[in-house]
């Protein structure tokens, strides 16, 4: 079992692509690279290898090669390949989907809170992929290879915002390489507990499963476990007891923002999994406690929104950028905190 397998049935927590690095033996005889990799990588088809080559995801000595390239002794081969889809039947379900952009190769969704992205244990229905299959059938898009689209990245069940899906495996492979190379631009907005000390900063620390609770991710600052994770942030608004921050990710680890801000002592507001569902900052007055509890009721989830997404179109090469407004529950909570700050200043 690896650290990137699912940690919870309702969280989008598995890896969508894998990286292989192979150094060819000094005595290797010339052979086509698709045949060579088919024999080296477990559970991969030759067609899958050829798709990776077509997407430019097979590099030999840092240069992309075609499937018919003949490997040579001591070649350094790097491969980024999408994982095979899980063996789960996807049934069409009429689920509301907010489509931001759609063309022949990709579809960008503005995901609502509470929607699981893909089926998994205890969540075989009611997911975004079930809704996409219904949508593709309804719009007569029957040429989509698997019927429901291909995930390139994911966001948690209770996180809102922009999500990119492709309509074919080649587009998925090309975009997976962009995510792997950290060339995709992503910005999130999060309401976190406490008055964040600096106006901007970077949080670094490997992220892996907690050794005490496998349901959560933990930061390992010394890198002894987990995978490298880097989050940049800047403060957008201060409310004294909570802070609105913008986060830009270099890496895309499971629960990265949630785990990183927990690590620096600023869990996301009402993030039950990472301790943000308690009153962590503020006064002991009953009026204040009631105010926070009312905010929790307005946004009964972690206060996190995937606001922007930028990438290069896998077919046209065009640079695309998308923005998503804050959802109504986050807006309402921010307005309430703004009102609280104003009233506190008037009373002082």
Secondary structure in CASP SS format (residue, H / E / C, confidence):
PFRMAT SS
TARGET T0000
AUTHOR 0000-0000-0000
METHOD secondary structure of the structure
MODEL  1
X C 1.00
X C 1.00
X C 1.00
X C 1.00
X C 1.00
X C 1.00
X C 1.00
X C 1.00
X C 1.00
X C 1.00
X C 1.00
X C 1.00
X C 1.00
X C 1.00
X C 1.00
X C 1.00
X E 1.00
X E 1.00
X E 1.00
X E 1.00
X E 1.00
X E 1.00
X E 1.00
X C 1.00
X C 1.00
X C 1.00
X C 1.00
X C 1.00
X C 1.00
X C 1.00
X C 1.00
X E 1.00
X H 1.00
X H 1.00
X H 1.00
X H 1.00
X H 1.00
X H 1.00
X H 1.00
X H 1.00
X C 1.00
X C 1.00
X C 1.00
X C 1.00
X C 1.00
X H 1.00
X H 1.00
X H 1.00
X H 1.00
X H 1.00
X H 1.00
X H 1.00
X H 1.00
X H 1.00
X C 1.00
X C 1.00
X C 1.00
X E 1.00
X E 1.00
X E 1.00
X C 1.00
X C 1.00
X E 1.00
X E 1.00
X C 1.00
X C 1.00
X C 1.00
X C 1.00
X C 1.00
X E 1.00
X C 1.00
X C 1.00
X C 1.00
X C 1.00
X C 1.00
X E 1.00
X E 1.00
X E 1.00
X E 1.00
X E 1.00
X E 1.00
X E 1.00
X C 1.00
X C 1.00
X C 1.00
X C 1.00
X C 1.00
X C 1.00
X C 1.00
X C 1.00
X C 1.00
X C 1.00
X C 1.00
X C 1.00
X C 1.00
X C 1.00
X C 1.00
X C 1.00
X E 1.00
X E 1.00
X E 1.00
X E 1.00
X C 1.00
X C 1.00
X C 1.00
X E 1.00
X E 1.00
X E 1.00
X E 1.00
X E 1.00
X E 1.00
X C 1.00
X C 1.00
X C 1.00
X C 1.00
X C 1.00
X C 1.00
X C 1.00
X C 1.00
X E 1.00
X C 1.00
X C 1.00
X E 1.00
X C 1.00
X C 1.00
X C 1.00
X C 1.00
X H 1.00
X H 1.00
X H 1.00
X H 1.00
X H 1.00
X H 1.00
X H 1.00
X H 1.00
X H 1.00
X H 1.00
X H 1.00
X C 1.00
X C 1.00
X C 1.00
X C 1.00
X C 1.00
X C 1.00
X C 1.00
X C 1.00
X C 1.00
X C 1.00
X C 1.00
X E 1.00
X E 1.00
X C 1.00
X C 1.00
X C 1.00
X C 1.00
X C 1.00
X C 1.00
X C 1.00
X C 1.00
X E 1.00
X E 1.00
X E 1.00
X E 1.00
X E 1.00
X E 1.00
X E 1.00
X C 1.00
X C 1.00
X H 1.00
X H 1.00
X H 1.00
X H 1.00
X H 1.00
X H 1.00
X H 1.00
X H 1.00
X H 1.00
X H 1.00
X H 1.00
X H 1.00
X C 1.00
X C 1.00
X C 1.00
X C 1.00
X E 1.00
X E 1.00
X E 1.00
X E 1.00
X E 1.00
X E 1.00
X E 1.00
X E 1.00
X E 1.00
X C 1.00
X C 1.00
X C 1.00
X C 1.00
X C 1.00
X C 1.00
X E 1.00
X E 1.00
X E 1.00
X E 1.00
X E 1.00
X C 1.00
X E 1.00
X E 1.00
X E 1.00
X E 1.00
X C 1.00
X C 1.00
X C 1.00
X C 1.00
X C 1.00
X C 1.00
X C 1.00
X E 1.00
X E 1.00
X E 1.00
X E 1.00
X C 1.00
X C 1.00
X C 1.00
X C 1.00
X C 1.00
X C 1.00
X E 1.00
X C 1.00
X C 1.00
X E 1.00
X E 1.00
X E 1.00
X E 1.00
X E 1.00
X E 1.00
X E 1.00
X E 1.00
X E 1.00
X C 1.00
X C 1.00
X C 1.00
X E 1.00
X E 1.00
X E 1.00
X E 1.00
X E 1.00
X E 1.00
X E 1.00
X E 1.00
X C 1.00
X C 1.00
X C 1.00
X C 1.00
X C 1.00
X C 1.00
X H 1.00
X H 1.00
X H 1.00
X H 1.00
X H 1.00
X H 1.00
X H 1.00
X H 1.00
X C 1.00
X C 1.00
X C 1.00
X C 1.00
X E 1.00
X C 1.00
X C 1.00
X C 1.00
X H 1.00
X H 1.00
X H 1.00
X C 1.00
X C 1.00
X C 1.00
X C 1.00
X C 1.00
X C 1.00
X C 1.00
X C 1.00
X C 1.00
X C 1.00
X C 1.00
X H 1.00
X H 1.00
X H 1.00
X H 1.00
X H 1.00
X H 1.00
X H 1.00
X H 1.00
X H 1.00
X H 1.00
X H 1.00
X H 1.00
X H 1.00
X C 1.00
X C 1.00
X C 1.00
X C 1.00
X C 1.00
X E 1.00
X E 1.00
X E 1.00
X E 1.00
X E 1.00
X E 1.00
X E 1.00
X E 1.00
X E 1.00
X C 1.00
X C 1.00
X C 1.00
X C 1.00
X C 1.00
X C 1.00
X E 1.00
X E 1.00
X E 1.00
X E 1.00
X E 1.00
X C 1.00
X C 1.00
X C 1.00
X C 1.00
X H 1.00
X H 1.00
X H 1.00
X H 1.00
X H 1.00
X H 1.00
X H 1.00
X H 1.00
X H 1.00
X H 1.00
X H 1.00
X H 1.00
X H 1.00
X H 1.00
X H 1.00
X H 1.00
X H 1.00
X H 1.00
X H 1.00
X H 1.00
X C 1.00
END
